[in-house]
Amino acid sequence: MNIEQMKLVLGEILSKTDLTPCVVGHRGVGKTAGIIQVCRDENWNYVSLRLGQMEVGDLVGIPFRNEDVMHWSRPSWWPSDNMPPTVIHCDELNRAQQEDTLQAIFQFVEPPTEGQPRALHTHTLSSRHRVVVTINPPDGTYQVATLDRALIDRMVMLFVESDHECWARYASARNLDIGVRQFLASNNSLLAKQSAAMDLQVEPTERAWEMISILRKSCHFPGNLEMEVYSGIVGQEAAIMFMRWLADNRHRPLTAAEILNSWDNISWQAKHQRDDVQAATINDLVTTLHASPTLTAEQEQSLIAYIAVLPRDLCFGFVKSLLKIPSIALAISQDKYDCVVYEAIQTIADQALH
């Protein structure tokens, strides 16, 4: 992806998830400038950590004793909980000169899990703040350390390459020398020398598929970028297979079993089905509930959630069909579901009176 595409993807990930993007690109391509521009556009504070120049004490603070308890002072760069949303840029991650520095930052770049805050040693980071990483690829042309697979597995790798059209728009906006711009317009290959492919041994893991699930539920990427984002998490081969599987199944109507038993996984698809496809799902639900009208508490919640995402006309027709099934009618008519089904039931009652 080019820098403009990277900025779009980065804005989505940082604003809607707690995941840690890692921007991988050759020198001078605009990684840092792109991140700063995203922060400026989103009105976020920006903090840069040049990890190649830092020691462990710069990250975790200096120890001090309070009576008989050892504490660590908060580093000056650490954003407090009441500060405006801040993006902490861990620059040159694979240039950390000391192994213990790299080990210390390992915890910080890992996304928070199970509701726990992101942390670095004894310091915890407010959920309003985000972390982004940049590195040069370890292709033999840079003095960088090789990142182990456990660290790579904790980040969303975004591979950024030089792109003349993107650079030309940037150069025009910055009013760079017209001679340089015209020369490069005729000699695109001289914008930047393309080095070897940026291979970082990205492979499928349980954590990687969980990150893709988070992105699919929280973010929206243009179709041409979705493949690139997923490739930076599970690798190109797995991403291609996944995208092909999605394409093959995208226009298949959701089944009643999927609506009732797998709502969290298919809610986005359920909301965006075409009306004709939606009708097929509704017919399957009505048929299934006629045959087996008993719902668990979770299935009842899923059914209500599905009703809530339907277009108005389809919603009225579906609720009308459900009211003909006594046990289902009793379930969806509960007061706690008024905000979802009340209007449909009221409209149906009005139609019956007239």
C-alpha positions as a LaTeX table, in Angstrom:
\begin{tabular}{lrrr}
\hline
Residue & $x$ (\AA) & $y$ (\AA) & $z$ (\AA) \\
\hline
Met1 & 0.00 & 0.00 & 0.00 \\
Asn2 & 1.10 & 3.59 & $-0.48$ \\
Ile3 & 1.29 & 6.27 & 2.21 \\
Glu4 & $-2.20$ & 7.64 & 1.56 \\
Gln5 & $-3.65$ & 4.14 & 1.90 \\
Met6 & $-1.57$ & 3.54 & 5.03 \\
Lys7 & $-2.98$ & 6.70 & 6.61 \\
Leu8 & $-6.54$ & 5.54 & 5.90 \\
Val9 & $-5.93$ & 2.08 & 7.38 \\
Leu10 & $-4.00$ & 3.50 & 10.34 \\
Gly11 & $-6.80$ & 5.92 & 11.19 \\
Glu12 & $-9.35$ & 3.09 & 11.19 \\
Ile13 & $-7.25$ & 0.79 & 13.40 \\
Leu14 & $-6.17$ & 3.42 & 15.92 \\
Ser15 & $-9.59$ & 5.04 & 16.29 \\
Lys16 & $-11.65$ & 1.83 & 16.50 \\
Thr17 & $-9.45$ & $-0.86$ & 18.07 \\
Asp18 & $-6.70$ & $-1.40$ & 20.67 \\
Leu19 & $-4.51$ & $-3.28$ & 18.18 \\
Thr20 & $-0.94$ & $-2.19$ & 17.49 \\
Pro21 & $-0.16$ & $-1.35$ & 13.85 \\
Cys22 & 3.44 & $-1.78$ & 12.72 \\
Val23 & 4.29 & 0.21 & 9.61 \\
Val24 & 7.07 & $-1.49$ & 7.63 \\
Gly25 & 8.80 & 0.43 & 4.86 \\
His26 & 12.09 & 1.52 & 3.37 \\
Arg27 & 13.87 & 4.72 & 4.36 \\
Gly28 & 12.31 & 7.96 & 3.25 \\
Val29 & 8.98 & 6.51 & 2.13 \\
Gly30 & 7.09 & 8.69 & 4.64 \\
Lys31 & 6.20 & 6.39 & 7.52 \\
Thr32 & 6.69 & 8.92 & 10.31 \\
Ala33 & 5.24 & 11.84 & 8.36 \\
Gly34 & 2.15 & 9.76 & 7.59 \\
Ile35 & 1.61 & 8.91 & 11.25 \\
Ile36 & 1.99 & 12.56 & 12.28 \\
Gln37 & $-0.54$ & 13.58 & 9.62 \\
Val38 & $-3.05$ & 11.01 & 10.92 \\
Cys39 & $-2.61$ & 12.40 & 14.44 \\
Arg40 & $-3.09$ & 15.94 & 13.17 \\
Asp41 & $-6.22$ & 14.99 & 11.19 \\
Glu42 & $-7.74$ & 13.19 & 14.19 \\
Asn43 & $-6.65$ & 15.85 & 16.73 \\
Trp44 & $-4.52$ & 13.34 & 18.67 \\
Asn45 & $-1.38$ & 14.19 & 20.61 \\
Tyr46 & 1.79 & 12.63 & 19.22 \\
Val47 & 4.72 & 11.22 & 21.22 \\
Ser48 & 7.78 & 9.77 & 19.48 \\
Leu49 & 10.10 & 7.21 & 21.09 \\
Arg50 & 13.34 & 6.66 & 19.17 \\
Leu51 & 14.01 & 3.20 & 20.56 \\
Gly52 & 17.43 & 3.00 & 18.94 \\
Gln53 & 18.53 & 5.74 & 21.34 \\
Met54 & 16.82 & 4.48 & 24.49 \\
Glu55 & 17.74 & 2.26 & 27.42 \\
Val56 & 15.47 & 0.28 & 29.70 \\
Gly57 & 15.41 & 3.09 & 32.28 \\
Asp58 & 14.10 & 5.49 & 29.63 \\
Leu59 & 11.12 & 3.19 & 29.19 \\
Val60 & 10.27 & 1.88 & 32.66 \\
Gly61 & 11.53 & 4.82 & 34.74 \\
Ile62 & 14.03 & 5.07 & 37.58 \\
Pro63 & 13.46 & 2.97 & 40.72 \\
Phe64 & 12.90 & 4.70 & 44.05 \\
Arg65 & 11.92 & 3.48 & 47.50 \\
Asn66 & 8.88 & 4.55 & 49.46 \\
Glu67 & 9.40 & 3.14 & 52.95 \\
Asp68 & 9.98 & $-0.56$ & 52.31 \\
Val69 & 8.36 & $-0.70$ & 48.84 \\
Met70 & 10.21 & $-0.25$ & 45.54 \\
His71 & 8.49 & 1.90 & 42.88 \\
Trp72 & 9.41 & 3.13 & 39.40 \\
Ser73 & 9.02 & 6.77 & 38.43 \\
Arg74 & 6.77 & 7.53 & 35.48 \\
Pro75 & 8.85 & 8.39 & 32.37 \\
Ser76 & 8.47 & 11.99 & 31.17 \\
Trp77 & 7.01 & 10.84 & 27.84 \\
Trp78 & 4.28 & 8.69 & 29.43 \\
Pro79 & 0.82 & 10.30 & 28.84 \\
Ser80 & $-1.25$ & 10.58 & 32.01 \\
Asp81 & $-4.80$ & 9.27 & 32.20 \\
Asn82 & $-6.35$ & 12.74 & 31.94 \\
Met83 & $-4.35$ & 13.85 & 28.90 \\
Pro84 & $-6.08$ & 14.15 & 25.49 \\
Pro85 & $-5.94$ & 11.00 & 23.31 \\
Thr86 & $-2.32$ & 10.36 & 22.47 \\
Val87 & $-0.55$ & 8.16 & 19.92 \\
Ile88 & 2.80 & 6.83 & 21.16 \\
His89 & 5.03 & 6.13 & 18.20 \\
Cys90 & 7.61 & 3.41 & 18.90 \\
Asp91 & 10.03 & 4.31 & 16.12 \\
Glu92 & 12.96 & 2.11 & 15.04 \\
Leu93 & 11.72 & $-0.84$ & 17.09 \\
Asn94 & 14.19 & $-3.21$ & 15.47 \\
Arg95 & 17.06 & $-0.74$ & 15.99 \\
Ala96 & 16.98 & $-1.08$ & 19.77 \\
Gln97 & 20.67 & $-1.52$ & 20.56 \\
Gln98 & 20.24 & $-3.50$ & 23.76 \\
Glu99 & 18.42 & $-6.78$ & 24.03 \\
Asp100 & 16.83 & $-5.80$ & 27.34 \\
Thr101 & 15.39 & $-2.64$ & 25.72 \\
Leu102 & 13.66 & $-4.76$ & 23.10 \\
Gln103 & 12.40 & $-7.14$ & 25.76 \\
Ala104 & 11.04 & $-4.24$ & 27.81 \\
Ile105 & 9.08 & $-2.73$ & 24.90 \\
Phe106 & 7.70 & $-6.18$ & 23.98 \\
Gln107 & 5.05 & $-5.89$ & 26.69 \\
Phe108 & 4.10 & $-2.37$ & 25.62 \\
Val109 & 3.39 & $-3.12$ & 21.96 \\
Glu110 & 1.23 & $-6.12$ & 22.86 \\
Pro111 & $-2.47$ & $-5.20$ & 22.64 \\
Pro112 & $-4.31$ & $-5.34$ & 25.99 \\
Thr113 & $-6.21$ & $-8.57$ & 26.60 \\
Glu114 & $-9.23$ & $-9.60$ & 28.64 \\
Gly115 & $-10.13$ & $-6.06$ & 29.61 \\
Gln116 & $-6.71$ & $-5.35$ & 31.09 \\
Pro117 & $-4.98$ & $-2.02$ & 30.30 \\
Arg118 & $-1.89$ & $-1.87$ & 28.14 \\
Ala119 & 1.14 & $-1.82$ & 30.42 \\
Leu120 & 4.89 & $-1.28$ & 30.58 \\
His121 & 6.40 & $-2.77$ & 33.72 \\
Thr122 & 4.43 & $-1.17$ & 36.60 \\
His123 & 2.87 & 1.60 & 34.47 \\
Thr124 & $-0.58$ & 1.19 & 32.91 \\
Leu125 & $-1.78$ & 3.16 & 29.89 \\
Ser126 & $-5.23$ & 4.70 & 29.73 \\
Ser127 & $-7.52$ & 3.11 & 27.14 \\
Arg128 & $-7.80$ & 6.50 & 25.39 \\
His129 & $-4.17$ & 6.28 & 24.24 \\
Arg130 & $-2.81$ & 4.18 & 21.37 \\
Val131 & 0.52 & 2.70 & 20.27 \\
Val132 & 1.96 & 2.48 & 16.75 \\
Val133 & 5.29 & 0.98 & 15.63 \\
Thr134 & 7.53 & 1.66 & 12.62 \\
Ile135 & 10.48 & $-0.38$ & 11.35 \\
Asn136 & 12.71 & $-0.78$ & 8.33 \\
Pro137 & 12.49 & $-4.26$ & 6.79 \\
Pro138 & 15.24 & $-6.72$ & 7.81 \\
Asp139 & 16.36 & $-7.32$ & 4.21 \\
Gly140 & 20.10 & $-6.98$ & 4.79 \\
Thr141 & 20.32 & $-3.32$ & 3.76 \\
Tyr142 & 19.69 & $-1.88$ & 7.24 \\
Gln143 & 21.47 & $-2.27$ & 10.57 \\
Val144 & 18.49 & $-3.76$ & 12.35 \\
Ala145 & 17.77 & $-6.66$ & 14.65 \\
Thr146 & 15.62 & $-9.58$ & 13.57 \\
Leu147 & 12.26 & $-9.50$ & 15.35 \\
Asp148 & 11.14 & $-12.84$ & 16.67 \\
Arg149 & 7.87 & $-14.35$ & 15.53 \\
Ala150 & 6.20 & $-13.92$ & 18.92 \\
Leu151 & 6.65 & $-10.14$ & 18.67 \\
Ile152 & 5.54 & $-9.97$ & 15.02 \\
Asp153 & 2.45 & $-12.00$ & 15.94 \\
Arg154 & 1.33 & $-9.24$ & 18.32 \\
Met155 & 1.14 & $-6.49$ & 15.69 \\
Val156 & $-0.75$ & $-5.70$ & 12.50 \\
Met157 & 1.97 & $-5.40$ & 9.87 \\
Leu158 & 1.30 & $-2.70$ & 7.26 \\
Phe159 & 3.76 & $-2.86$ & 4.37 \\
Val160 & 4.25 & 0.56 & 2.72 \\
Glu161 & 5.91 & 1.03 & $-0.66$ \\
Ser162 & 6.92 & 3.98 & $-2.80$ \\
Asp163 & 4.21 & 5.18 & $-5.19$ \\
His164 & 4.78 & 7.98 & $-7.69$ \\
Glu165 & 1.15 & 9.14 & $-7.98$ \\
Cys166 & 0.90 & 9.41 & $-4.20$ \\
Trp167 & 4.23 & 11.25 & $-4.00$ \\
Ala168 & 3.25 & 13.60 & $-6.84$ \\
Arg169 & 0.15 & 14.72 & $-4.92$ \\
Tyr170 & 2.29 & 15.27 & $-1.84$ \\
Ala171 & 4.92 & 17.18 & $-3.83$ \\
Ser172 & 2.28 & 19.41 & $-5.38$ \\
Ala173 & 0.70 & 20.16 & $-1.98$ \\
Arg174 & 4.14 & 21.03 & $-0.58$ \\
Asn175 & 5.01 & 23.07 & $-3.66$ \\
Leu176 & 8.26 & 21.18 & $-4.25$ \\
Asp177 & 10.51 & 22.27 & $-7.10$ \\
Ile178 & 8.71 & 22.00 & $-10.43$ \\
Gly179 & 11.83 & 20.69 & $-12.16$ \\
Val180 & 12.11 & 17.77 & $-9.74$ \\
Arg181 & 8.41 & 17.00 & $-10.10$ \\
Gln182 & 8.50 & 17.04 & $-13.90$ \\
Phe183 & 11.65 & 14.92 & $-14.04$ \\
Leu184 & 10.15 & 12.24 & $-11.81$ \\
Ala185 & 6.88 & 12.33 & $-13.75$ \\
Ser186 & 8.90 & 11.07 & $-16.74$ \\
Asn187 & 11.20 & 8.82 & $-14.71$ \\
Asn188 & 9.00 & 7.12 & $-12.12$ \\
Ser189 & 11.57 & 4.40 & $-11.44$ \\
Leu190 & 13.97 & 6.99 & $-10.02$ \\
Leu191 & 11.60 & 8.14 & $-7.27$ \\
Ala192 & 13.04 & 5.46 & $-4.98$ \\
Lys193 & 15.07 & 2.33 & $-5.59$ \\
Gln194 & 12.90 & $-0.66$ & $-4.83$ \\
Ser195 & 14.68 & $-3.16$ & $-2.60$ \\
Ala196 & 13.87 & $-6.77$ & $-1.94$ \\
Ala197 & 10.39 & $-7.84$ & $-0.87$ \\
Met198 & 9.59 & $-7.12$ & 2.77 \\
Asp199 & 9.25 & $-10.62$ & 4.22 \\
Leu200 & 8.74 & $-10.80$ & 7.99 \\
Gln201 & 7.56 & $-14.42$ & 8.36 \\
Val202 & 3.97 & $-13.43$ & 8.98 \\
Glu203 & 1.99 & $-16.64$ & 9.46 \\
Pro204 & $-1.46$ & $-17.71$ & 10.68 \\
Thr205 & $-1.89$ & $-18.15$ & 14.44 \\
Glu206 & $-4.83$ & $-18.18$ & 16.81 \\
Arg207 & $-3.97$ & $-14.62$ & 17.89 \\
Ala208 & $-3.68$ & $-13.48$ & 14.26 \\
Trp209 & $-7.17$ & $-14.73$ & 13.38 \\
Glu210 & $-8.54$ & $-13.04$ & 16.49 \\
Met211 & $-7.02$ & $-9.75$ & 15.31 \\
Ile212 & $-8.66$ & $-10.19$ & 11.90 \\
Ser213 & $-11.97$ & $-10.84$ & 13.66 \\
Ile214 & $-11.57$ & $-7.58$ & 15.64 \\
Leu215 & $-10.78$ & $-5.63$ & 12.47 \\
Arg216 & $-13.73$ & $-7.10$ & 10.55 \\
Lys217 & $-16.13$ & $-6.23$ & 13.36 \\
Ser218 & $-14.75$ & $-2.76$ & 14.13 \\
Cys219 & $-13.20$ & $-1.29$ & 10.97 \\
His220 & $-14.07$ & $-0.71$ & 7.36 \\
Phe221 & $-11.35$ & $-0.91$ & 4.70 \\
Pro222 & $-11.79$ & $-0.41$ & 0.95 \\
Gly223 & $-11.88$ & $-3.74$ & $-0.85$ \\
Asn224 & $-8.46$ & $-3.28$ & $-2.45$ \\
Leu225 & $-6.85$ & $-2.72$ & 0.97 \\
Glu226 & $-8.60$ & $-5.44$ & 2.94 \\
Met227 & $-6.40$ & $-8.14$ & 1.41 \\
Glu228 & $-3.22$ & $-6.19$ & 2.20 \\
Val229 & $-4.22$ & $-5.62$ & 5.83 \\
Tyr230 & $-5.03$ & $-9.30$ & 6.39 \\
Ser231 & $-1.83$ & $-10.37$ & 4.60 \\
Gly232 & 0.11 & $-8.42$ & 7.22 \\
Ile233 & $-1.51$ & $-10.53$ & 9.94 \\
Val234 & $-1.80$ & $-14.13$ & 8.64 \\
Gly235 & 0.41 & $-14.00$ & 5.55 \\
Gln236 & $-0.49$ & $-13.63$ & 1.89 \\
Glu237 & $-1.45$ & $-17.25$ & 1.20 \\
Ala238 & $-3.89$ & $-17.49$ & 4.11 \\
Ala239 & $-5.30$ & $-14.01$ & 3.35 \\
Ile240 & $-5.99$ & $-14.96$ & $-0.28$ \\
Met241 & $-7.75$ & $-18.16$ & 0.78 \\
Phe242 & $-9.81$ & $-16.25$ & 3.36 \\
Met243 & $-10.85$ & $-13.52$ & 0.93 \\
Arg244 & $-11.81$ & $-16.11$ & $-1.70$ \\
Trp245 & $-13.89$ & $-17.95$ & 0.87 \\
Leu246 & $-15.63$ & $-14.72$ & 1.83 \\
Ala247 & $-16.33$ & $-13.93$ & $-1.82$ \\
Asp248 & $-17.79$ & $-17.39$ & $-2.41$ \\
Asn249 & $-20.06$ & $-17.08$ & 0.62 \\
Arg250 & $-20.87$ & $-13.37$ & 0.55 \\
His251 & $-24.07$ & $-13.67$ & $-1.47$ \\
Arg252 & $-25.33$ & $-16.83$ & 0.22 \\
Pro253 & $-28.34$ & $-16.08$ & 2.45 \\
Leu254 & $-27.64$ & $-16.50$ & 6.14 \\
Thr255 & $-29.43$ & $-19.46$ & 7.66 \\
Ala256 & $-31.72$ & $-19.47$ & 10.68 \\
Ala257 & $-29.09$ & $-21.43$ & 12.59 \\
Glu258 & $-26.47$ & $-18.76$ & 11.89 \\
Ile259 & $-28.78$ & $-15.94$ & 12.99 \\
Leu260 & $-29.80$ & $-17.70$ & 16.21 \\
Asn261 & $-26.52$ & $-19.34$ & 17.18 \\
Ser262 & $-23.68$ & $-17.28$ & 15.67 \\
Trp263 & $-24.93$ & $-13.70$ & 15.79 \\
Asp264 & $-21.66$ & $-12.13$ & 16.96 \\
Asn265 & $-19.84$ & $-13.57$ & 13.95 \\
Ile266 & $-22.39$ & $-12.70$ & 11.26 \\
Ser267 & $-24.07$ & $-9.51$ & 12.51 \\
Trp268 & $-22.33$ & $-7.28$ & 9.95 \\
Gln269 & $-23.29$ & $-9.60$ & 7.08 \\
Ala270 & $-26.87$ & $-9.82$ & 8.37 \\
Lys271 & $-27.21$ & $-6.04$ & 8.37 \\
His272 & $-25.83$ & $-5.63$ & 4.85 \\
Gln273 & $-27.62$ & $-8.43$ & 2.98 \\
Arg274 & $-29.58$ & $-7.33$ & $-0.09$ \\
Asp275 & $-33.36$ & $-7.30$ & 0.43 \\
Asp276 & $-33.90$ & $-10.37$ & $-1.76$ \\
Val277 & $-31.23$ & $-12.27$ & 0.17 \\
Gln278 & $-32.68$ & $-10.95$ & 3.44 \\
Ala279 & $-36.07$ & $-12.35$ & 2.44 \\
Ala280 & $-34.56$ & $-15.83$ & 2.07 \\
Thr281 & $-33.09$ & $-15.61$ & 5.58 \\
Ile282 & $-36.43$ & $-14.42$ & 6.99 \\
Asn283 & $-38.27$ & $-17.32$ & 5.32 \\
Asp284 & $-35.80$ & $-19.80$ & 6.80 \\
Leu285 & $-36.23$ & $-18.27$ & 10.26 \\
Val286 & $-40.04$ & $-18.38$ & 10.08 \\
Thr287 & $-39.96$ & $-22.00$ & 8.90 \\
Thr288 & $-37.46$ & $-23.01$ & 11.56 \\
Leu289 & $-39.34$ & $-21.27$ & 14.39 \\
His290 & $-42.65$ & $-22.81$ & 13.31 \\
Ala291 & $-41.03$ & $-26.25$ & 13.53 \\
Ser292 & $-39.10$ & $-25.57$ & 16.75 \\
Pro293 & $-40.54$ & $-22.54$ & 18.60 \\
Thr294 & $-38.41$ & $-22.86$ & 21.74 \\
Leu295 & $-35.56$ & $-20.37$ & 22.13 \\
Thr296 & $-32.73$ & $-20.17$ & 24.62 \\
Ala297 & $-32.04$ & $-16.79$ & 26.20 \\
Glu298 & $-29.10$ & $-16.26$ & 23.84 \\
Gln299 & $-31.15$ & $-17.19$ & 20.78 \\
Glu300 & $-33.91$ & $-14.83$ & 21.87 \\
Gln301 & $-31.39$ & $-11.98$ & 22.10 \\
Ser302 & $-30.00$ & $-12.87$ & 18.66 \\
Leu303 & $-33.48$ & $-12.88$ & 17.13 \\
Ile304 & $-34.20$ & $-9.42$ & 18.56 \\
Ala305 & $-30.82$ & $-8.16$ & 17.34 \\
Tyr306 & $-31.63$ & $-9.40$ & 13.84 \\
Ile307 & $-35.05$ & $-7.71$ & 13.86 \\
Ala308 & $-33.31$ & $-4.47$ & 14.86 \\
Val309 & $-31.07$ & $-4.39$ & 11.76 \\
Leu310 & $-33.83$ & $-5.11$ & 9.23 \\
Pro311 & $-35.16$ & $-2.39$ & 6.93 \\
Arg312 & $-38.54$ & $-1.09$ & 8.07 \\
Asp313 & $-40.71$ & $-2.90$ & 5.51 \\
Leu314 & $-39.00$ & $-6.24$ & 6.02 \\
Cys315 & $-39.15$ & $-5.75$ & 9.79 \\
Phe316 & $-42.96$ & $-5.30$ & 9.77 \\
Gly317 & $-43.51$ & $-8.38$ & 7.64 \\
Phe318 & $-41.16$ & $-10.51$ & 9.70 \\
Val319 & $-42.65$ & $-9.47$ & 13.04 \\
Lys320 & $-46.14$ & $-10.11$ & 11.67 \\
Ser321 & $-45.11$ & $-13.67$ & 10.80 \\
Leu322 & $-43.49$ & $-14.20$ & 14.20 \\
Leu323 & $-46.65$ & $-13.07$ & 16.03 \\
Lys324 & $-48.44$ & $-16.07$ & 14.53 \\
Ile325 & $-46.17$ & $-18.39$ & 16.53 \\
Pro326 & $-47.51$ & $-18.16$ & 20.12 \\
Ser327 & $-44.33$ & $-18.83$ & 22.08 \\
Ile328 & $-42.27$ & $-16.56$ & 19.84 \\
Ala329 & $-44.93$ & $-13.83$ & 20.00 \\
Leu330 & $-44.78$ & $-14.03$ & 23.79 \\
Ala331 & $-40.99$ & $-13.74$ & 23.74 \\
Ile332 & $-40.67$ & $-10.75$ & 21.41 \\
Ser333 & $-43.57$ & $-8.87$ & 23.05 \\
Gln334 & $-41.76$ & $-8.44$ & 26.37 \\
Asp335 & $-41.45$ & $-4.86$ & 27.60 \\
Lys336 & $-37.66$ & $-4.95$ & 27.43 \\
Tyr337 & $-37.85$ & $-5.31$ & 23.64 \\
Asp338 & $-40.20$ & $-2.36$ & 23.07 \\
Cys339 & $-37.49$ & $-0.22$ & 21.53 \\
Val340 & $-37.04$ & $-2.82$ & 18.78 \\
Val341 & $-40.47$ & $-4.34$ & 18.05 \\
Tyr342 & $-43.02$ & $-1.88$ & 19.45 \\
Glu343 & $-43.34$ & 0.19 & 16.27 \\
Ala344 & $-43.80$ & $-2.91$ & 14.14 \\
Ile345 & $-46.44$ & $-4.38$ & 16.45 \\
Gln346 & $-48.26$ & $-1.02$ & 16.67 \\
Thr347 & $-48.33$ & $-0.72$ & 12.88 \\
Ile348 & $-49.64$ & $-4.28$ & 12.53 \\
Ala349 & $-52.40$ & $-3.51$ & 15.10 \\
Asp350 & $-53.37$ & $-0.34$ & 13.23 \\
Gln351 & $-53.61$ & $-2.27$ & 9.99 \\
Ala352 & $-55.89$ & $-4.84$ & 11.66 \\
Leu353 & $-58.23$ & $-2.08$ & 12.89 \\
His354 & $-58.57$ & $-0.64$ & 9.42 \\
\hline
\end{tabular}
